[in-house]
Amino acid sequence: MKKYFWLAWLTLISILIFLPRVEASSIDGPKTQGFGKYSVGLVGEYIFEKDLKYDDGLNLASGEEVENAKIEHLYRVMAKYNFGFWENLDMYVKLGVANFGAGYDVTNNLGKKTRDYTMDGKANFTFTVGTKGTYEFTKTWLLGADAQFGRYSSKDDTICENLTTGVETTTLQKPTILQWHFACYLAKEFKNLMPYVGARYSDLKMTVKSETVCYKMKAKNKVGVFVGLGYEIGDHWRFNVEGGFIDETAISLSGAYRF
């Protein structure tokens, strides 16, 4: 039976390393560890798309506006350490690498698009800290809540295409992304399977600095829903898949060994 455990684990590692296009701030499974117990694992998270709203800081001419701002992809691959602080309360930290791409347009006072900006972020260190609490109100039904905060800072080459002249310019910029959420969910256990559904309030703020400007973007939609499925093999192995909608279109995969 052990060979199947290792096969499942190696399969997850292969997916996260070679196909790491998987997101968002997932809860990584509905269950807590139990008092004094801990787990270590891998998490792959991917945002397919997230709408942003321009805040301030760009050098815009009179009548110009920023439109169609969005994160076009953001992925993270992280190692996770999860500790059972109390019987139904976990504290955890996730450390790893993230990468992202984004873009926005600038329109003139007639509503015509004049410039197109494409941001290509570089892979860099990211971290997330969080806590999860659960309440088992019947033998197979579970209520849970999860709160977490994450940070990612990188460098990117931002390409500006002037649609009037056809000239492209490239600027080195440093974006910093801060993201947090608070989520509530309901889960039902069926032997070694546990499907769950929930809602969350999330926020994302991006500050971009260069030699000439410092501008800010923020999340446009802050309330979302998510669905997921947890799967256990024996007393130690836990795997999870989760999808997020509305506030962002995202998916995540995770696996952990519980000691």
N, C-alpha and C positions, 0 to 999 in steps of 0.2 A: 504493500500500500504506500510505503514511503516514496517509491519512485514516482507515483502519481503526484504527490505533494511537490517534489522537486520539478517535475515536468510543468505543473501549473505555475510555479514560481518563475521558472526560466522563461516560460511563454510571456508572462506579464512583463518581465525585464526587457525582453526583445521588443515588445510593442512600445514600451516607453522610450527605449533608446533609438530604435530605428524608425518608428512612426510616432514622434512625440507631438502630433497635432491633436492634442486632446485637452478642454479647460475646466472653467471658472472656479470661483470660491466654493467648492463642493464641501459637503459635510463628511465625506469619506466613510459612509456607513452609519446606520442608525444606533448601534449599540455603544455603550461605554465599556471600559475594561474591567471594572470591579476594583474595590479598595486594595491599594498596594500593588496591583498588577500593571504591567506595561507591555507595549508592543512596538516593533520597529517595522517599517515598510517603505514602499515606493508609491508616489502619487504622480499621475500625469493629468494636467488640466489644460483645456484649450477653449478660448473664446473664438467662435467663428466670426462674430460681428457684435459690436457694441456702439450704439449711437452716442455721440458726444455733443456738447453745447459749448460754444466759445464764450469765455468769460471776459478777459481783458488782456492788454499788453502788446498787441500787434500794432505796427506802424501802418495804419490804414488811412487812405485819403478820404476826404469828405464824401459821404454817400456810399462808401464801400462797406460790404458786409461779408461775414464768414458764414458759409453754408456747407451742408453735407459733411460735417466733421464726424469722423467715426474711427474706431479701432477696427481694422480689417482682419487682424488676427493677433492673438496673444497666447503664447503657450508657456507652460512651466513644467519642469520635471524636477521633483523634489524627494528627498528622504524625509520620513516623518517619524518622530518619537512621540509616543502617546502614553501618559501616565495616569492611573486611576487615583486621583487625589482623595476622593471619597468613594463610597460604594456606587453612587450614580452620578459622579462628576469627574470628568477628565480634563486635564490640561495638556496641551500639545504644542509642538513647534515643528515647522517644516522649513528645510533649507535646501536650496537647489539653484537651478539656472532658468532664466526666463528670456524670452525674445518677443518682439512685437512689430507690427506694421500698422501705420495709420495714414490718414490723409484728410484734406479739406480743400474747399474752393473759396475764392474771393470773387465777389460780383460787384459791378459798379452801380451807380445810382439809377441806371435803367434796368437793373436786374440781369444784366448780361455777364456771364462768367468771363473773367479776364485773366485769372491766374489759377493754376492747379498745383497743389503742394502734395508731395508724397514723402512720408517718413519711413525710413528703413532702419529699425533699431538693431543694435548689436546684442548678442547673447551676453548676459551678465548675471551676477549673483542676485538672488531674491530670497526673502524670508517671509514666513507667516507665523503668527502666534494666535492661539485660540483656546476656547473652552467649550465643552459640551456637557449638558445635563439631561437626564432621562427620568421618566416616571412610568412604571409598569402598573397600569390601573386594572388590568386583568392578566391572566396567565400568558396570553399570546398577543396582547395589544400594548403598544408603547407610545407615549408622548415624549417628544424631545425638543431641545432648543440648542442652538449652536451660534456662537459669536466668534468672529475672527478678524484680524487686521493683517494686511500684507503690504510690503514695500518692494519696489523694483526701480533701479536707477541704471541708466545706460548712456551710450553715445549713439547718435545716428547721423546719417547723411540725408539731409532734407533737400529734395529736388524741387525746384520751383520752375514750372513751365509757363512762360508768358504767352498766352494764347493770341495776343495781338501781334507780337513780333516773331514768335516762334523760337525765342531764345530760352535755353535752359541754364539755370545756375544751381550750384550745389553748395550747401552751407552745413558746417559741422555744428550739431546741437547736442544738448544734454537733457533728455527728458527724465523726469522722476514721476513714477506712478504710485499713488497711495490708494489702497482699496480695502474696504471693510464691509461686513454684513452682519445682520442678526436674523436668524432663521428659526422657524417653528415647524415641526413635522409630526406626522402620525404614521406608525409602522405596525405591520401585522406579521407574525411569525408563522411559517409553514415548515416545520421540521428544520432543515438547514437553509431555507430561503426566507428572506425578509424584505418584501417590497415596502416602499414608503413614498409618501407624497407630502409636500410642504410648500410654504410661502416664505419669502424673505424680503427684507428691506436692505438694499445695498447702496453703496456710494463709491465713486471712483473720481479721483482728482489727478490731473496731469499738469505738471509745471514744466515748461520747456525753456531752457536758457541757451543763449548764444552770445557772441561778442557784442551784438547790437540790440537784442530784444530779450525780454522775459515775459512769456505769455502763458495763459492758463486755459485749460479745457476741463470740463466736468461731465459726469454722467447725465444723460438726458432722461432716461427712464430709471427709476430707483426701486420699483416694486416688481417682483418676479415670482415665478413658481418653479418648482423642480420636482422630478420624480426619479426614483432610484431603486436598485435591487442589490441587497446584500446576500452573499453566499458564503457559507462556512463549510470547511472540511475538517472534521474532528474538533478537538478543543482548542486548536492553536491557529489554524489558517483562516484568514478572512479576506474575501475579495468583494469589490464593489464597483458598480457602474452607475453613473448619474447624469441626467440631462437637465439643463436650465433653459428657461424661456422668458420672454417679455423684456426683462431688464437687460438680458443678454442672451444670445444663442450660444450654448456651450455644452461641452460634454467632459466627463472625467472618468478615469480608471484608477483604481488603487488596489493594493494588496498588502497584507501585513501578517507578521507572525507574532502571536500573543504568548508571552511568557507567564 
